[in-house]
Amino acid sequence: MIYAMTRTRFAPSPTGFLHVGGIRTALFAWLLARQNDGQFILRIEDTDRKREVSGAEAHIMDSLKWLGLDWDEGPDSDGSHGSYRQSERLDIYKKWAQKLIDSGRAYADPYTTAEVQAFRDEAIKNKQPFLYRNHRPKKPPAWDGTMPLRFKSNPKFLSNWEGENAPVVDEVMGDKMFNNLTIDPDTTDDVVLVKSDGFPTYNFAHIVDDAEMEITHVLRGQEFLSSMAIYMDIYHALGLKAPKFAHLPHIMNEQGNKKLSKRDGAKDILDYAREGYLPEALVSFIATLGWNDGTEQEVFTVNELIEKFSLDRVHKSGARFDERRLLWANGHFLRQLDIKTLYALSVGENSKTKYQSTDYWPEEAEDADEEYKKQVIGLVQERLKFLAELPQLTEFFFKDLPVNPELISSHKQLKKLEKDDLKTLLQTAREEIAQSDFTTDDLQNRLNALLTLTHTKPAVLFSLIRIATTQSPASPGLAETMTVLGRETTLRRIDQQLRLL
């Protein structure tokens, strides 16, 4: 659906690194803004000073920049709705708080910790839920900012939300999403709007900011659904029209049995940059966590996502995170690159972030010729899943690895042969390979001829030659590999294997 004057926002707290859950929220909000020629706003919600992590704000911005999720207004830009850090907007919250006080919908909380505990103990004794609103001071003191400011909830307003009176249609959850929630006016309490340190709570600040910044669509996780009743009461008390809401399903862990979280091993999004993933691959993969366009298409370019994305195709149930599918997607995007671009990325050039400006080659490749390395990366491109794999995949191109007997003894076919048979087979292959001009076509023809000459299968003969020349159970095409290694290195390594046989 296309909306006029669309303004979306991503509003993270600087309490640590971003992982795929937060990035998906940002991506969906960014896509919605871009496809409607709207605006995407970055807002830093830094009111929880105790949990704030040094450097987290810069990390958030680096993560979004690496992925290409540019913002139109934010902490580092001159937008007309700033500041874009909540800690710099305290006067704005005070103004809106005073409006609630003047209308009788907010009051200063004068109680000490001991008094609150006494109220709580009394409720337990009477087997009743503890509610602040049952202890509203009859004559609250004037609010001077040193005491918490509480919202005076209106259970009567909430009780009118039944059936057709439900005021909110969720863009993901569907019509009358509150029909699916248990809204009990008897347990809805007076939440804190502004803490005693002068900083607002999320309950209050995000509503004020979204109104001040003219946000039309609020995208966030389903965990906020349980608080929507009190949020709507606050909107009503402030006389504000609520924006459109889209509550996104959780991203589940790989087992699908609980929400993916940092404590469960969810990775810092910039770790993917450090490991040599492509931002295009991450964007495509994250977009398909809980969304598809109704076709069998599995990977999308950014332009395709902008064209095809829609909130009504976001799933209502959780999406399972699958690292293997991410690896596959990244490999797909790596294979689309020309060798010049892929090589530039492999040596830390043309990267979009300082976190990816590194040389991924093994140490032994430091003095290797650039053209040689381009040949090597061209060979491994089909198998490459992320750039940090380069040392593992290419080490044998730059140094002779020690002979590993287990490569033969654990091979399904080769372990069945006696050592003398293996030696005879490899010696025959060496004699034929030594006559080659080491072009790929000539080597391939000789390898094929060896199959007839030795009456063996590729799984036996080619595996034996591959192990001898690379000391690896797998490699790119054997003929192509030997062409790049060259005559001298290939024959030397075969001789080394023969000596140990």
N, C-alpha and C positions, 0 to 999 in steps of 0.2 A: 504494500500500500504506500502511496506517495503522499507525503504531508508537506504543507507549505510552511516555510520559516522554521524548519526543524533545527532544534538546538539540543544536543546531547552532551553528557559529561561523563568523565571518569574521575572518581573522587577517592583515591586510596589514602590510607593512613601511613605515614612514614615509620612503620614499626618493624620493618625487615624487608627482605627481598621479595620480588614478585615471582609467582609461579603461574602455571597455565590457567588456574582458576581466575585469578585477577586479570590476566591478560585477555582471557576470552570475553570478560565483561567489557573491557576497553575496546576490543576488536569489534564486537557487535555494535557498540555505541558509535564507534568510528564509521563503520560501514553504513549504518542508518543515516548518519549525517552526510556522508559523502554521496550516497546515491540520491539524496534529496537536495543536493546543492546547499546543504545546511552548514552548521558550525559545530565543531567538536571542542569541548572545553576541558582542560585539565585543572582540577582543583585539589589542593593538598589539605586533607582534613587532619590537622596536627593539634587537636585540642587535648589529646591524652598524653600529657607531657611525660608521665612516668614511663610509658611504654615506647616513647620515641627513640629510634636508633640513629646514631650519628651516620650521616652519609646516605640514609635511606631515600631521601628526596632526590638526590642526584642519581641514585640507582634506578629509581622509578622512571625518571626522564631518559636516562640512557637506554633502558629497556624498550621504552616506546619508540625512541628514535631509531634503534637498531631494527625494529620490526617495521619501520616506515609509518607508524601511526602518529602522524603529525597533528598538532593541535592549533586551533585558531586563536584561542585565548588561554593563558596560563601564567604560572609564576614568572616566567622569563619573557613575557610579552606584554605589550601595552594595550590591554583590552579595556573596554568601557565599563566593565562590570567588576573590576578588581577591588581590592587585592584578591589573589587566588590562593592565599594561605589563610586558613581560618584563624590562626593566631594573630593575624593582622586585621581582623574584622570585628574585634570585640565591641567597638562602639556601635556597630550595626546591630549586633545581637542585643545590646542594652536597649536600643531604641525599640526593637520589636518586643522585648521582654516588658518594657514599660507599657506598651500597648495592651498586653495581656493583664498586667496589674491594674491598669485604669479601667478595664472592662470587667474586672472581678474574676478573671480566669487564671490568675497566678498569685501565689502568696509566698512570703518569706518563711522558711522552715526554721523555727527558733529552738528546736529540740536538741538536747545534748545526746551523746552516744548512750549514756546510761538511761535516759528517759525513753529513747527508742527501744532499748532492750527490754525495758519494763512493759511497754506496749506489746512487744512481741511475745513476752512470757505470758501476758494476760490472754492473748489470742490463743496460744497453745493450750493454756489451762481450760479455756472455754471451747476447745476443739473447733476453732474458727480460723479462717485465713487471716494473716496479718495484712491490714490495708492502712496505708498512710491516711487515706481520705476519711477514715473513721476517727482520726485524731487531728483534723484541721483546727488550727487555733481560731477561736472565735474572734479575737482581735489581733491578727498577725501584726508584728512590728513592721515598720517601714523597711523596705529592702534597700540595704546600703552596699550590697555586693560582698559582704563578709559572711553571709549565711546562704545556704542553698536556696534557689528559687524553684518552687514546685508548681506544676500545672494542675489546675483544678479540673479534673476530668468530669465529663458529663455522661453518666451512664444512661440517662434518658435518650440522649442523642444516639448513643450506640445501639440501644434497644430497637430503634427504628430502622435498623439495617436489614431486617429480615426480607427475604424474597425479593420482590421487585424494587424495594427501597434501597437495595445495595447500590451505592453510588459509583463504584469503580469497576471498570472493565479492564482486565489485565490482557495485554497484548500477546502473552504466551499462555497463561492459564485459562483464558477464555472469559466468556460472559459471566458476570456475577460471581467473581472468584470467591467472594466472602461466603457464598453458600457452602464452600468446602472447608470453612474454618469454624472453629468453635469460639464465638464471640460472647463472652459471658459478662454482662455489665456488672454483675455482682462481684467480680474479681478484678475488674479493670481499675488500676490504681493511679495515684497522682505521681507521675514521674518527675524526676529532676530535670529542669530546663537549663539552669546555670549552676555550676558547682561553686563551692565556697572560695575557690581560687580564682573566680572570675571567668573561667572558661566554660563555654556551653557544652552540653552533651550532644551526642549524635542526634538524639530524639528531636532536638530543637534546631540545631545549627543547619542540618541538611535541608530542612524545610525552608528556613529563612534564605539560605544561599540559593536554592533552586528557584525560589520566587524572585529574588533580586537579580539573578543571572538569566532569568527568562527561559529556564530549561523546559522544553516541551515533552521530553521523554526521559524517564528514569529507568535505567537498566541496572539490575543488581540481583544478587543471589536469593534463592528461595528462603534462606534462613530469616529474611526480613518479613516474611509473610505474617508471622505470629505477632508482629508489632504494628501491623498496618491499621488495626482498629484505633490505637491511640494516636497514630500519625494523622489519620483522617480527622480525629477529634481536634487535633491542634490546627490543622488546615482550616477547619470550620471556625474555630475560635478566633483565628487571625483574619478571617474573611477572605481566604485565598482559594482560588480555584486550583485543584490538584492537577499536576501534569499527568500524562499517560504513563502507566507503569508496565514494565515487562520483567517479571521475576523468573530468572533463569534456573534450570535444574542443576543439581550438583554435578560436578565431575567426580566420578567414583574412582577408587583405586583399581589396580589391574585385576584384582579378584572380584571386583564389583560388589563388595560387601560393606563398604563404608566410604565416606567422602574423602577424596584426596586432600591431603593437608601437608604442611611443612613438616610436622612432627612424624608423618608417615613416610617421609623421604621425597616429597615433591621437590623438584630441583629448582634452583634459582634460574630464571629464564636466561640470564647472561652466561650461565654455565654452558648452555647450548651454543652460544656464540663462541666461547672459549674452545669448545670441542670441534668447532668447524662445521656447525649446521648452517644452512642457508636461511635467512629470515623469511624468504618466500615459502620455504617448506614449512616452517613453524606456523606461519599465518594460515596456510592451506589446511594443515593438520588441526590446528586449534579451532578453526571455523567449522570443521566437520565434527567437532565434539558436541553432539546434541543438535545438529542442524544438517539438513541436506536439501538439495533443490528438487527432489522428487525423481531424480534420474539415477543411473548407475555410476555417474562420474565420481571419482574418488579424490582427484587433486584439482585445484583451482588456482588460476592466476589471481592476482589482486584485482585486476580489472573485471574478471569474471565474477568475483565475489561481490564487487560493488554493483554489478548489473543484476545478479541473481538473488542476493540475500533478501530475506524477508522474515519478520518476526513470527508470522503465522506458520512458518515451517520449522520453528524451534520446537524440539520435543519437550513434552511435559515431564518425562521421566529422566532419570540420571543417565549420563553418558560415561561409559567405561574408558579410562585412559589406557592406551595400548602402545607401549614403547616400541614394539616391533613394527607397528603400522607407521609410526613416526620415522623410524629408520628407513623403511621402504619409501616413504614419501620424500625424505631428504635425498636418498639415492636417486630417485626419479628426477628431482630437480638438478642434481649434480650431473646427471647424464645429458641434460639439455644444454649444458655449457660447452662452448667451444674450448679447445685446448688452451688458447692464449688466456682466456678469462679464468679458467680453472687453475692454470699455473700461477697466475697473478694472485689469486686467493690463497694458494698453497704456500706462498712465500710472504704473505701478510700484506699484499698490495691490494688496492681497490676495496678494502673492507669498509663496512659502514660504522664500525665502532672500534675504539681502542682495544676492546677485549678480544678482537679477532685479528689484530695486527701482529701476527706472529708467524714464524716459519715452522711449518708442520713436518718438514722433512727430517729423516733420521740424521744424527750428527755426522755419520759417514758420508752424507751427501753434500756436505758444506763446500768441498772443493770440486764437486762434479760439474761438468759442463752444463750450461742451461739447456742446450738443445737435447742433451742426453736425458735430462730430467723431464723435459716435455715428452720425449718418447716414452719414458717410464710411466708418467701419469696418464698418458693416453692409453697405455695397456691396462692399467688398473681401474680406469674410470668406470667400467661396467660393474666392478665389484665394490667400488668405494661407496660407503654409506655415510661417512662424515670424515672431515679432513684429518682429525686426530688419529685416524686409522692408518695414515700414510706410512709411518715407521714400520708397523707390523706387516703391511702389504708389500713394502718396497725394499726392506732392509737387504735382501739377498741380491739386489741389483747393484749394491755399493760395497759389499764385502763378502768374502768367503765365509760362510757359516760352518761351524764344526759339524762333522758327520753325526747324524742322530740315528742310531740303529733302530730305535723304536718306531721310526717312520715306516720301516719295512716290516718289523715284527708285529706291528699292530694293524697293518694294512690287510683288508679282508681277502684280497687275492694273492698278494705277494708273500704273505706269511706261509702259504701252502707250499711254496717252492723251496728246494734245497739251495744252500749257498752256492754250490757249484753251478747249478742251473741259472741262478740269478747272475752270476759272474759271466757265464757264457753268453747269456742274453744281452747283458750290458756291453760286453766286449764287441759283440756283433754290431750292436747299435752304434758304438763309437766309431768303428771302422767305416760304416756307411756315412755317418754324420761328418767325419773328417774330410770326406770328398766333396762336401757341399761348398757352394760359394757364399752361403749364409744369407741369401735372400730368403724371405719368408716363403715364397712359392716353392723354391727349390727344397728347402728344409721340409716343408709339408709333403711334397712328393716323395722324398726319401723316407719319411716316417711312415707314409702309407705303404711304400714298397716293403719296408721292414716287417709290417704286419703279415704280409704274404710269405716273406722269406722265413720268418721265425714261427709261423703258424700260431701266433698269439693274438689276443684281443687288446684293444686300446687300454682297457682298464688295467691290464698287466704291463704291457710294454711302455705305454706313455707314462703311466704312474711311476715306473722304475726310473725312466729318464728324467722325469720331473723332480723326483726326490734327489737324484744325483746332482742335478744342475742347480736346484734352488734350496734344498734341505727344507722343503715346505710341502705339506700334504695337498696344497692347492696353489694354483698360480693362474695368470692369464693364459691365453692360448700358447701351447708349448712351442710351436714353430716361431710365433711372434716373440716369445720370451727369449729364445735362444738367439734370434736375430739381434735383439737389443743387447744381450750379454756379449755377443761376439764370439768368434772362433776360439780365441785363446782362453777366455774364461770358461766357456762351455766345456772344452776338452780337458782343461785342468781339473775341473770339478768332477767330471766323469772318472778321470784317472784316480782322483782322491777316493771316490766311492769304491772303485775297483780294488784298490789296495786294502781297504778294510773288509772287503768281501773275501 
